[in-house]
Amino acid sequence: MPNVTELYKQNEGNRILEVAYGSLEDVTEESLREGLIKPRIVEEVMSGSGDFQEMNSLDDAVSNLRIPIEFSRKKQDLFETAVLSVLEDGDEDVYEEEIRDVAKNACVGFGTKQNYVDKGKRWVRENFWKHVSDCTALCALNHPLLAISEVTWNGMSDKVSMNARLLGTGLAFGGMGSIMARCRDYSRKVFNVTDKEEDVITKHDKYFLAGWNLTTTPGFYFLAGSRDLDELVKASIFVTVYGAVTGDWWGYATDVFRDLIGVEECERTSYPDLIRKQSPLVKKGIAVGLGATSVGLLGLIYSITPEAKDIFSGFWK
């Protein structure tokens, strides 16, 4: 199996093209726009510039691109730009099968029913793990801290606190965790906040979580069973302040868990290289360990309260 990385280094543009498109039967105008070929190749075809002056359509462009022997140096450059994203992913060796898969995924069957089904499955798979990551980060960080505040400063009964933690977990994995994290991502995008701006991220996430908690806390604790107005006010004030204090912790946990689960690389400068460079399996193990630690702390908090002991003993009877 040819090592495409080596071919690329040796300037073998024709061979790379042959590898990628050798098994493709149907490459349409839509697939060319959506697929492996980079936007500037489309722009040159549509504008009739460069080596594509005699081409009347994108289909003609595809036909020409699929004849390696007629490749000019410029066309080779354009195609190499198309596979560059694969070659620069950080893998030392990229083989024929990987390039072929990229070409197939990008171009074959675009616009067909099966292709839409495949895209839908891929979207669900990718977003499912992002959802799991975001919700796990949210619960692992917040549950122990909020449980302490609920059974002490807020004066809640252990039963209400437990209900709140269970309800919070259900709401998070039911969609609220993802909505919360995606809203944060959108807010960062609006305010042009990047992962490399640690100071700006800290302020942004603090303000975001404080505002989020202020608007959602009263209804949340009401659903958890709290009917005392004083209790609701105290809880709302505390959780809003809590968001302002720990917003950056939550943001950091979200970014780190995405990296650990393999959803999205964490580019924060404070993220330890020792963890960043671990294998995907080790990272997933770390994520599981952090989640288990959070559950253990939550159990410890409730185990030292007399009321919790009564609840547990009654539960097991």
VEXLOMI-444638 format. One record per residue: x, y, z of N, C-alpha, C in turn; residue in one letter. Coordinates in steps of 0.1 Angstrom, whole numbers, plus 5000, padded with zeros to 4 digits. Atoms other than C-alpha are relative to their C-alpha. Last residue first. Example, Ala and Ser with C-alpha at 12.3 -4.5 7.8 and 13.67 -1.06 7.14 Angstrom:
BEGIN
4991, 4989, 5000, 5137, 4989, 5071, 4992, 5011, 5008, S
5009, 4988, 5000, 5123, 4955, 5078, 5009, 5012, 5000, A
***
This chain:
BEGIN
5009, 5009, 4993, 4642, 4984, 5536, 4990, 4994, 4991, K
4996, 5014, 5001, 4670, 4997, 5514, 4991, 4990, 5007, W
5000, 5004, 5014, 4655, 5031, 5508, 5002, 4985, 4999, F
5013, 5002, 5004, 4647, 5036, 5545, 4998, 4995, 4986, G
5005, 5012, 4993, 4683, 5030, 5554, 4985, 4998, 4996, S
4994, 5012, 5006, 4694, 5055, 5527, 4995, 4987, 5006, F
5006, 5002, 5013, 4670, 5082, 5538, 5005, 4987, 4994, I
5014, 5004, 4998, 4679, 5078, 5575, 4994, 4997, 4986, D
5000, 5014, 4995, 4716, 5080, 5566, 4986, 4994, 5002, K
4998, 5008, 5012, 4709, 5111, 5545, 5001, 4985, 5004, A
5012, 5002, 5008, 4693, 5127, 5575, 5002, 4991, 4988, E
5009, 5009, 4994, 4723, 5121, 5597, 4987, 4997, 4992, P
5012, 4993, 4995, 4746, 5139, 5572, 4991, 4989, 5006, T
4997, 4995, 4987, 4781, 5123, 5567, 4989, 5008, 5006, I
4998, 5010, 4990, 4770, 5100, 5540, 5003, 5005, 5013, S
5013, 5004, 4994, 4756, 5128, 5519, 5001, 4990, 5011, Y
5007, 4989, 4995, 4789, 5144, 5513, 4987, 4996, 5007, I
4994, 4997, 4988, 4807, 5111, 5508, 4993, 5011, 5007, L
5004, 5010, 4990, 4783, 5100, 5481, 5006, 5003, 5014, G
5014, 4997, 4998, 4789, 5133, 5462, 4995, 4990, 5011, L
5001, 4988, 4991, 4827, 5128, 5466, 4985, 5003, 5003, L
4995, 5004, 4987, 4825, 5093, 5451, 4999, 5011, 5010, G
5011, 5008, 4994, 4804, 5105, 5422, 5004, 4996, 5014, V
5011, 4991, 4997, 4830, 5132, 5414, 4988, 4992, 5007, S
4996, 4992, 4989, 4858, 5107, 5416, 4989, 5009, 5005, T
5002, 5008, 4989, 4840, 5084, 5392, 5004, 5007, 5013, A
5014, 5001, 4997, 4837, 5112, 5367, 4997, 4991, 5012, G
5005, 4987, 4995, 4874, 5121, 5370, 4985, 4999, 5003, L
4995, 4999, 4986, 4884, 5084, 5366, 4995, 5013, 5006, G
5008, 5009, 4992, 4862, 5080, 5335, 5004, 5001, 5015, V
5014, 4994, 5000, 4878, 5111, 5319, 4991, 4991, 5009, A
5000, 4989, 4991, 4913, 5098, 5328, 4986, 5006, 5002, I
4999, 5005, 4986, 4905, 5065, 5312, 5001, 5011, 5010, G
5014, 5005, 4997, 4893, 5082, 5280, 5000, 4995, 5015, K
5009, 4988, 4998, 4926, 5101, 5279, 4986, 4996, 5004, K
4996, 4995, 4987, 4946, 5068, 5283, 4991, 5012, 5004, V
5004, 5009, 4990, 4927, 5053, 5254, 5003, 5005, 5014, L
5015, 4999, 4998, 4931, 5083, 5232, 4995, 4991, 5011, P
5008, 5007, 5011, 4969, 5082, 5237, 4985, 5002, 5003, S
5004, 5014, 4997, 4985, 5108, 5260, 4992, 4994, 4988, Q
4993, 5009, 5008, 5001, 5140, 5245, 4997, 4985, 5002, K
5003, 4998, 5014, 4976, 5164, 5259, 5006, 4990, 4991, R
5013, 5006, 5003, 4979, 5149, 5294, 4997, 5001, 4985, I
5000, 5014, 4996, 5016, 5155, 5298, 4987, 4993, 4997, L
4995, 5008, 5012, 5013, 5187, 5277, 5000, 4985, 5004, D
4987, 5006, 4999, 4992, 5202, 5306, 5004, 4991, 4988, P
5003, 5015, 5000, 4963, 5224, 5295, 5014, 4993, 5000, Y
4998, 5005, 4986, 4974, 5260, 5306, 4997, 4985, 5000, S
4985, 5001, 4997, 4979, 5271, 5270, 5003, 4994, 5013, T
4997, 4991, 4989, 4943, 5262, 5261, 5015, 4998, 5003, R
4988, 4991, 5004, 4942, 5245, 5227, 5003, 5009, 5011, E
4999, 4988, 4990, 4919, 5216, 5238, 5013, 5008, 4997, C
4987, 4998, 4993, 4913, 5193, 5208, 5000, 5012, 5008, E
4994, 4987, 5005, 4877, 5184, 5201, 5013, 5003, 5008, E
5009, 4993, 5008, 4857, 5152, 5205, 5006, 5012, 4993, V
4996, 5001, 5014, 4883, 5128, 5217, 4991, 5007, 4990, G
5009, 5009, 5007, 4869, 5120, 5251, 5003, 4999, 4985, I
4998, 5013, 4995, 4898, 5136, 5268, 4992, 4990, 4993, L
4987, 5005, 5005, 4898, 5167, 5245, 5002, 4985, 5005, D
5001, 5002, 5015, 4861, 5173, 5250, 5013, 4994, 4995, R
5007, 5013, 5002, 4866, 5167, 5288, 4998, 4998, 4985, F
4991, 5011, 4997, 4893, 5194, 5288, 4993, 4987, 4998, V
4990, 5001, 5011, 4872, 5220, 5270, 5009, 4988, 5003, D
5006, 5004, 5013, 4842, 5214, 5293, 5010, 4998, 4989, T
5004, 5015, 4999, 4863, 5213, 5325, 4994, 4996, 4986, A
4988, 5008, 5001, 4879, 5247, 5315, 4997, 4985, 5000, Y
4995, 4999, 5014, 4846, 5263, 5309, 5012, 4991, 4998, G
5009, 5008, 5009, 4832, 5249, 5342, 5005, 5001, 4985, W
4997, 5015, 4997, 4863, 5261, 5361, 4991, 4992, 4991, W
4988, 5004, 5007, 4860, 5295, 5344, 5003, 4986, 5002, D
5002, 5001, 5015, 4824, 5298, 5355, 5012, 4996, 4992, G
4996, 5013, 5006, 4833, 5289, 5391, 4998, 4999, 4985, T
4987, 5004, 4995, 4832, 5323, 5408, 5005, 4988, 4993, V
4990, 4990, 5003, 4805, 5340, 5387, 5014, 4996, 5005, A
4997, 5000, 5014, 4785, 5308, 5386, 5011, 5010, 4997, G
4992, 5012, 5003, 4787, 5304, 5424, 5004, 5000, 4985, Y
4986, 4996, 4995, 4775, 5340, 5428, 5009, 4988, 4996, V
4996, 4990, 5008, 4744, 5330, 5407, 5014, 5004, 5003, T
4996, 5006, 5013, 4741, 5297, 5425, 5004, 5011, 4990, V
4988, 5007, 4999, 4741, 5315, 5459, 5005, 4994, 4986, F
4989, 4991, 4998, 4716, 5341, 5450, 5013, 4992, 5000, I
4998, 4992, 5012, 4692, 5316, 5435, 5012, 5009, 5001, S
4994, 5009, 5010, 4696, 5292, 5464, 5003, 5008, 4987, A
4986, 5003, 4996, 4690, 5319, 5489, 5007, 4992, 4990, K
4992, 4987, 5002, 4659, 5332, 5470, 5015, 4997, 5004, V
4998, 4998, 5014, 4645, 5296, 5467, 5009, 5012, 4997, L
4991, 5010, 5005, 4650, 5289, 5504, 5004, 5002, 4985, E
4987, 4996, 4995, 4634, 5321, 5514, 5011, 4990, 4995, D
4996, 4988, 5008, 4604, 5313, 5491, 5014, 5004, 5005, L
4997, 4989, 4991, 4600, 5278, 5505, 5006, 5012, 4993, D
5011, 4991, 5001, 4585, 5255, 5479, 5001, 5012, 5010, R
4999, 4989, 4990, 4616, 5234, 5471, 4988, 5009, 4998, S
5009, 5002, 4988, 4606, 5201, 5453, 5001, 5011, 5010, G
4993, 5010, 4991, 4633, 5197, 5426, 4992, 4998, 5012, A
5002, 5014, 5005, 4610, 5214, 5401, 5005, 4989, 5009, L
5015, 5003, 4998, 4610, 5245, 5423, 4996, 4986, 4994, F
5002, 5005, 4986, 4648, 5242, 5425, 4985, 4998, 5003, Y
4994, 5013, 4997, 4651, 5244, 5387, 4997, 4994, 5014, F
5008, 5010, 5006, 4626, 5272, 5382, 5005, 4986, 5003, G
5013, 5001, 4993, 4645, 5294, 5406, 4991, 4989, 4995, P
5000, 5006, 4987, 4679, 5285, 5391, 4986, 4999, 5007, T
5005, 5014, 5000, 4674, 5291, 5354, 4998, 4994, 5014, T
5013, 5001, 5007, 4677, 5329, 5349, 4994, 4986, 5001, T
5010, 4991, 4995, 4704, 5336, 5375, 4986, 4998, 4993, L
5005, 5004, 4987, 4723, 5305, 5366, 4989, 5009, 5006, N
5008, 5012, 5002, 4727, 5315, 5330, 4994, 4995, 5013, W
5013, 4996, 5006, 4738, 5350, 5339, 4991, 4988, 4997, G
5008, 4993, 4991, 4764, 5337, 5363, 4987, 5004, 4994, A
5006, 5009, 4990, 4776, 5311, 5339, 4992, 5007, 5010, L
5010, 5009, 5007, 4782, 5336, 5311, 4992, 4991, 5010, F
5012, 4992, 5002, 4799, 5362, 5333, 4989, 4991, 4994, Y
5006, 4995, 4987, 4823, 5337, 5346, 4987, 5007, 4998, K
5007, 5011, 4994, 4829, 5321, 5312, 4994, 5003, 5014, D
5012, 5003, 5008, 4837, 5354, 5296, 4992, 4989, 5006, H
5010, 4990, 4998, 4861, 5365, 5323, 4987, 4997, 4993, K
5004, 5001, 4986, 4881, 5333, 5323, 4989, 5010, 5003, T
5009, 5012, 4998, 4881, 5331, 5285, 4995, 5000, 5014, I
5013, 4996, 5006, 4896, 5367, 5283, 4990, 4988, 5002, V
5006, 4989, 4992, 4924, 5358, 5306, 4986, 5004, 4996, D
5005, 5005, 4987, 4931, 5325, 5289, 4993, 5010, 5008, E
5001, 4988, 4992, 4933, 5339, 5253, 4994, 4997, 5014, E
4987, 4996, 4997, 4945, 5308, 5235, 5000, 5013, 5009, K
4995, 5009, 4989, 4911, 5291, 5235, 5014, 5005, 5005, D
4993, 5012, 5004, 4897, 5320, 5214, 5006, 4992, 5012, T
4992, 5005, 4989, 4871, 5347, 5223, 5006, 4987, 4995, V
4986, 5003, 5005, 4858, 5366, 5193, 5009, 4995, 5010, N
4991, 4990, 4994, 4828, 5381, 5212, 5015, 4997, 4996, F
5005, 4986, 5001, 4802, 5364, 5190, 5010, 5010, 5005, V
4998, 4996, 5014, 4823, 5332, 5188, 4995, 5014, 4997, K
4986, 4998, 5003, 4826, 5330, 5225, 5002, 5005, 4986, R
4996, 4987, 4994, 4789, 5335, 5229, 5015, 5003, 4998, S
5005, 4989, 5009, 4783, 5307, 5204, 5003, 5014, 5005, Y
4992, 5000, 5012, 4805, 5283, 5223, 4996, 5012, 4991, D
4987, 4994, 4996, 4788, 5293, 5256, 5009, 5001, 4987, R
5002, 4985, 4998, 4754, 5287, 5240, 5013, 5007, 5004, C
5001, 4994, 5013, 4767, 5253, 5228, 4998, 5015, 5000, R
4986, 5000, 5006, 4778, 5244, 5263, 5000, 5006, 4986, A
4992, 4991, 4992, 4744, 5253, 5278, 5014, 5002, 4994, M
5005, 4987, 5003, 4724, 5236, 5251, 5009, 5011, 5007, I
4995, 4997, 5013, 4746, 5205, 5255, 4996, 5014, 4996, S
4986, 4999, 4999, 4740, 5203, 5292, 5006, 5005, 4987, G
4997, 4987, 4994, 4703, 5211, 5288, 5015, 5002, 5001, M
4998, 4989, 5010, 4698, 5182, 5264, 5004, 5013, 5006, G
5012, 4999, 5008, 4684, 5153, 5284, 5001, 5011, 4990, G
4999, 5010, 5010, 4719, 5146, 5297, 4987, 4999, 4991, F
4987, 4999, 5007, 4719, 5178, 5316, 5000, 4991, 4988, A
5001, 4989, 5009, 4682, 5177, 5326, 5012, 5002, 4991, L
5009, 5003, 5010, 4686, 5142, 5340, 4998, 5011, 4989, G
4994, 5010, 5009, 4718, 5150, 5358, 4990, 4997, 4989, T
4990, 4993, 5007, 4702, 5182, 5373, 5007, 4991, 4990, G
5007, 4992, 5010, 4671, 5163, 5383, 5010, 5007, 4991, L
5005, 5010, 5010, 4693, 5137, 5401, 4993, 5008, 4989, L
4989, 5006, 5007, 4713, 5165, 5418, 4995, 4990, 4989, R
4994, 4990, 5009, 4682, 5184, 5427, 5011, 4995, 4992, A
5009, 4998, 5012, 4664, 5153, 5440, 5006, 5010, 4990, N
4998, 5012, 5008, 4695, 5146, 5462, 4991, 5001, 4987, M
4987, 4998, 5007, 4693, 5182, 5475, 5003, 4988, 4991, S
5001, 4990, 5010, 4656, 5179, 5482, 5013, 5002, 4992, V
5009, 5006, 5010, 4661, 5146, 5501, 4999, 5010, 4988, K
4992, 5008, 5008, 4691, 5160, 5520, 4992, 4994, 4988, D
4999, 5013, 4995, 4670, 5188, 5533, 5008, 4991, 4990, S
5009, 5010, 5006, 4679, 5222, 5522, 5001, 4987, 5007, M
5009, 5006, 4990, 4695, 5248, 5546, 4990, 4990, 4994, G
5014, 4998, 5004, 4709, 5269, 5518, 4990, 4994, 5009, N
5004, 4986, 5001, 4742, 5274, 5536, 4986, 5001, 4996, W
4994, 4991, 4989, 4747, 5237, 5546, 4994, 5014, 4999, T
5003, 5006, 4987, 4728, 5209, 5527, 5006, 5009, 5012, V
5015, 5003, 4998, 4725, 5229, 5495, 4997, 4995, 5014, E
5007, 4988, 4997, 4760, 5244, 5496, 4986, 4998, 5003, S
4995, 4994, 4987, 4777, 5210, 5499, 4992, 5013, 5004, I
5006, 5008, 4989, 4755, 5195, 5472, 5005, 5005, 5013, A
5014, 4995, 4997, 4764, 5224, 5449, 4994, 4992, 5011, L
5000, 4986, 4995, 4801, 5217, 5451, 4986, 5005, 5003, L
4995, 5000, 4987, 4798, 5179, 5447, 5000, 5014, 5006, P
5008, 5008, 4991, 4774, 5181, 5417, 5006, 5001, 5014, H
5010, 4993, 4992, 4791, 5210, 5399, 4993, 4992, 5011, N
4995, 4988, 4993, 4824, 5196, 5385, 4989, 5005, 5010, L
4989, 5004, 4992, 4814, 5161, 5375, 5005, 5012, 5008, A
5004, 5007, 4988, 4780, 5172, 5364, 5011, 4997, 5009, C
5009, 4992, 4992, 4791, 5198, 5339, 4997, 4994, 5013, L
4993, 4990, 4994, 4820, 5178, 5326, 4992, 5009, 5009, A
4991, 5006, 4990, 4799, 5148, 5321, 5008, 5010, 5007, T
5009, 5003, 4988, 4772, 5168, 5303, 5009, 4994, 5011, C
5004, 4987, 4993, 4798, 5184, 5279, 4992, 4997, 5012, D
4989, 4992, 4994, 4814, 5151, 5271, 4996, 5012, 5007, S
4996, 5008, 4988, 4782, 5131, 5266, 5012, 5007, 5007, V
5010, 4999, 4990, 4769, 5158, 5242, 5004, 4993, 5013, H
4998, 4986, 4995, 4802, 5159, 5223, 4990, 5003, 5011, K
4989, 5001, 4991, 4799, 5121, 5220, 5004, 5014, 5006, W
5003, 5008, 4988, 4764, 5123, 5206, 5012, 5001, 5010, F
5007, 4991, 4990, 4773, 5152, 5183, 4997, 4992, 5013, N
4991, 4990, 4995, 4799, 5131, 5164, 4994, 5009, 5011, E
4988, 5006, 4992, 4777, 5100, 5162, 5009, 5011, 5005, R
5005, 5005, 4988, 4745, 5120, 5152, 5012, 4994, 5009, V
5003, 4988, 4992, 4764, 5139, 5125, 4995, 4996, 5014, W
4987, 4994, 4996, 4779, 5107, 5111, 4998, 5012, 5009, R
4994, 5009, 4990, 4745, 5090, 5111, 5013, 5006, 5005, K
5008, 4999, 4988, 4730, 5120, 5093, 5005, 4991, 5011, G
4996, 4987, 4994, 4758, 5121, 5067, 4992, 5002, 5014, K
4986, 5002, 4995, 4753, 5084, 5060, 5004, 5013, 5007, D
5001, 5009, 4988, 4715, 5089, 5056, 5014, 4999, 5007, V
5006, 4992, 4990, 4721, 5119, 5033, 4999, 4992, 5013, Y
4990, 4990, 4995, 4745, 5098, 5013, 4995, 5008, 5011, N
4991, 5007, 4991, 4720, 5070, 5011, 5010, 5009, 5005, Q
5007, 5003, 4987, 4693, 5093, 4997, 5010, 4994, 5010, K
5008, 5012, 5000, 4717, 5106, 4970, 4994, 4998, 5014, T
5014, 4997, 5004, 4729, 5142, 4969, 4991, 4988, 5000, G
5005, 4988, 4994, 4766, 5132, 4970, 4986, 5003, 4995, F
5014, 5001, 4997, 4770, 5096, 4960, 4995, 5013, 5006, G
5008, 5011, 5006, 4808, 5096, 4961, 4986, 5001, 5005, V
5006, 4998, 5014, 4824, 5130, 4967, 4990, 4989, 4996, C
5003, 4987, 5005, 4836, 5137, 5002, 4992, 5001, 4988, A
5009, 4993, 4990, 4834, 5103, 5019, 4996, 5014, 4995, N
5013, 5006, 5001, 4849, 5087, 4988, 4990, 5007, 5009, K
5006, 4997, 5012, 4878, 5111, 4986, 4986, 4994, 4999, A
5003, 4986, 4999, 4886, 5108, 5023, 4993, 5004, 4987, V
5012, 4998, 4991, 4884, 5071, 5021, 4995, 5014, 5000, D
5012, 5005, 5008, 4908, 5070, 4991, 4987, 5002, 5008, R
5004, 4991, 5010, 4932, 5092, 5010, 4988, 4996, 4992, I
5005, 4988, 4994, 4931, 5069, 5040, 4996, 5011, 4990, E
5014, 5002, 4996, 4934, 5038, 5019, 4994, 5012, 5007, E
5009, 4999, 5011, 4965, 5051, 5001, 4985, 4999, 5005, E
5000, 5010, 5011, 4984, 5057, 5033, 4989, 5001, 4990, Y
5013, 5001, 5005, 4992, 5086, 5056, 5000, 4991, 4987, V
5002, 5007, 5012, 5023, 5083, 5077, 4985, 5000, 4996, D
4987, 5001, 5006, 5035, 5107, 5104, 4999, 4993, 4986, E
4996, 5014, 5001, 5000, 5116, 5114, 5013, 5000, 4992, D
4990, 5003, 4989, 4998, 5153, 5125, 5004, 4985, 4999, G
5008, 5003, 4987, 4966, 5162, 5106, 5010, 4996, 5011, D
4995, 4991, 4989, 4988, 5179, 5080, 4993, 4997, 5013, E
4986, 5002, 4998, 4985, 5151, 5053, 5005, 5008, 5012, L
4997, 5014, 4995, 4948, 5150, 5055, 5014, 4998, 5004, V
5007, 5001, 4987, 4942, 5188, 5053, 5002, 4986, 5006, S
4991, 4994, 4990, 4968, 5189, 5025, 4994, 4998, 5014, L
4997, 5011, 4991, 4947, 5166, 5003, 5009, 5005, 5012, V
5012, 5008, 4996, 4930, 5194, 4985, 5003, 4990, 5010, A
5007, 4992, 4990, 4960, 5216, 4984, 4988, 4993, 5006, T
4992, 5002, 4987, 4978, 5188, 4967, 4994, 5009, 5011, E
5005, 5013, 4994, 4950, 5189, 4941, 5007, 4998, 5013, F
5014, 4998, 4996, 4956, 5226, 4933, 4995, 4987, 5007, L
5000, 4992, 4988, 4994, 5221, 4932, 4986, 5002, 5006, D
4994, 5008, 4989, 4990, 5192, 4908, 5000, 5008, 5013, Q
5011, 5008, 4996, 4967, 5214, 4886, 5005, 4991, 5011, K
5010, 4992, 4993, 4994, 5240, 4885, 4989, 4992, 5005, K
4995, 4997, 4987, 5021, 5216, 4876, 4990, 5007, 5008, R
4989, 4990, 5000, 5000, 5203, 4847, 5005, 5003, 5014, S
4999, 4990, 4989, 4981, 5171, 4849, 5011, 5010, 4997, F
5001, 4987, 5005, 4975, 5154, 4816, 5001, 5011, 5010, E
4990, 4998, 5009, 4988, 5120, 4827, 5000, 5014, 4994, I
4987, 4996, 4994, 4967, 5121, 4858, 5010, 5004, 4990, P
4991, 5006, 5010, 4933, 5121, 4839, 5014, 5005, 5005, I
4998, 5014, 4999, 4908, 5126, 4867, 5009, 4993, 4990, R
4992, 5003, 4988, 4913, 5163, 4870, 5002, 4985, 5001, L
4986, 4997, 5002, 4902, 5168, 4834, 5009, 4996, 5012, N
4995, 5009, 5010, 4869, 5150, 4839, 5015, 5002, 4997, S
4998, 5013, 4994, 4864, 5169, 4871, 5006, 4990, 4990, V
4988, 4999, 4991, 4870, 5202, 4854, 5003, 4987, 5006, A
4989, 5001, 5009, 4845, 5193, 4826, 5013, 5000, 5009, D
4999, 5014, 5005, 4820, 5185, 4853, 5012, 4998, 4991, D
4993, 5008, 4989, 4827, 5219, 4869, 5002, 4986, 4996, L
5007, 5004, 4988, 4817, 5235, 4836, 5008, 4993, 5010, S
5013, 4994, 5000, 4829, 5251, 4804, 4992, 4998, 5013, N
5010, 5009, 4994, 4866, 5243, 4807, 4987, 5008, 5001, M
5008, 5006, 5010, 4888, 5262, 4782, 4989, 4990, 5006, E
5007, 4991, 5009, 4901, 5287, 4807, 4991, 4993, 4990, Q
5014, 5004, 5002, 4908, 5261, 4834, 4993, 5008, 4990, F
5000, 5011, 5010, 4946, 5264, 4832, 4986, 4995, 4997, D
4989, 5009, 4999, 4944, 5299, 4848, 4999, 4989, 4989, G
4986, 4995, 4999, 4911, 5316, 4849, 5010, 4989, 4999, S
4993, 5003, 5013, 4876, 5306, 4837, 5014, 5005, 5000, G
4996, 4988, 5005, 4859, 5323, 4867, 5007, 4999, 4986, S
5011, 4992, 5003, 4839, 5292, 4875, 5004, 5014, 4994, M
5008, 5006, 5011, 4869, 5269, 4872, 4988, 5010, 4996, V
4992, 4999, 5012, 4892, 5292, 4892, 4992, 4994, 4988, E
5000, 4986, 5005, 4866, 5297, 4919, 5007, 5001, 4987, E
5014, 4997, 5005, 4860, 5259, 4922, 5000, 5015, 4994, V
5000, 5007, 5013, 4898, 5253, 4925, 4986, 5002, 4994, I
4994, 4993, 5011, 4899, 5280, 4951, 5000, 4993, 4987, R
5008, 4989, 5007, 4872, 5264, 4972, 5007, 5007, 4989, P
5001, 4988, 4992, 4893, 5232, 4980, 4993, 5011, 4992, K
4993, 4989, 5007, 4886, 5199, 4963, 4997, 5013, 5007, I
4986, 4999, 4997, 4877, 5173, 4988, 5007, 5011, 4993, L
4991, 5010, 4997, 4840, 5177, 4988, 5014, 5004, 5002, G
5000, 5004, 4986, 4812, 5201, 4990, 5011, 4992, 5004, E
5001, 4988, 4992, 4817, 5221, 4957, 5001, 4996, 5015, R
4988, 4993, 5001, 4830, 5190, 4939, 5000, 5012, 5009, L
4990, 5006, 4992, 4801, 5170, 4953, 5014, 5007, 4999, S
5003, 4997, 4985, 4776, 5195, 4940, 5011, 4993, 5008, E
4997, 4986, 4997, 4792, 5195, 4905, 4998, 5003, 5015, E
5009, 4991, 5006, 4791, 5157, 4904, 5004, 5014, 5004, T
4996, 4988, 4993, 4818, 5131, 4909, 4992, 5011, 4993, V
5009, 4988, 5002, 4804, 5097, 4900, 5005, 5011, 5008, D
5008, 5001, 5012, 4827, 5067, 4894, 4992, 5013, 4997, E
5012, 4992, 5000, 4854, 5071, 4920, 4993, 5000, 4986, L
5012, 5009, 4999, 4879, 5043, 4923, 4987, 5007, 5000, S
5000, 5012, 5009, 4910, 5060, 4909, 4988, 4991, 5001, G
5011, 5000, 5009, 4902, 5094, 4924, 4999, 4987, 4992, Y
5013, 4995, 4994, 4923, 5094, 4955, 4988, 4998, 4991, A
5004, 5007, 4988, 4951, 5071, 4944, 4987, 5005, 5005, V
5005, 5013, 5004, 4953, 5086, 4909, 4995, 4991, 5012, E
5013, 4998, 5007, 4955, 5121, 4923, 4994, 4986, 4996, L
5009, 4997, 4989, 4983, 5111, 4947, 4986, 5001, 4994, I
5002, 5013, 4993, 5002, 5095, 4918, 4989, 5002, 5011, R
5008, 5008, 5009, 4999, 5127, 4897, 4996, 4987, 5007, N
5014, 4996, 5000, 5011, 5149, 4926, 4991, 4991, 4991, G
5007, 5008, 5009, 5043, 5130, 4932, 4985, 5003, 4999, E
5006, 4992, 5011, 5062, 5159, 4947, 4993, 4991, 4990, N
4992, 5002, 5012, 5085, 5135, 4967, 4994, 5008, 4988, Q
4987, 4994, 4998, 5071, 5148, 5000, 5008, 4999, 4987, K
5002, 4986, 4999, 5036, 5140, 4987, 5013, 5007, 5002, Y
5003, 4996, 5014, 5046, 5105, 4976, 4999, 5016, 5000, L
4988, 5000, 5007, 5061, 5100, 5011, 4999, 5005, 4985, E
4992, 4990, 4994, 5029, 5110, 5028, 5013, 5001, 4993, T
5003, 4987, 5007, 5010, 5089, 5004, 5008, 5011, 5005, V
5000, 4990, 4990, 5026, 5057, 5016, 4999, 5014, 4994, N
4992, 4988, 5001, 5016, 5033, 4989, 4999, 5009, 5012, P
5009, 4988, 5000, 5000, 5000, 5000, 5009, 5013, 5000, M
***
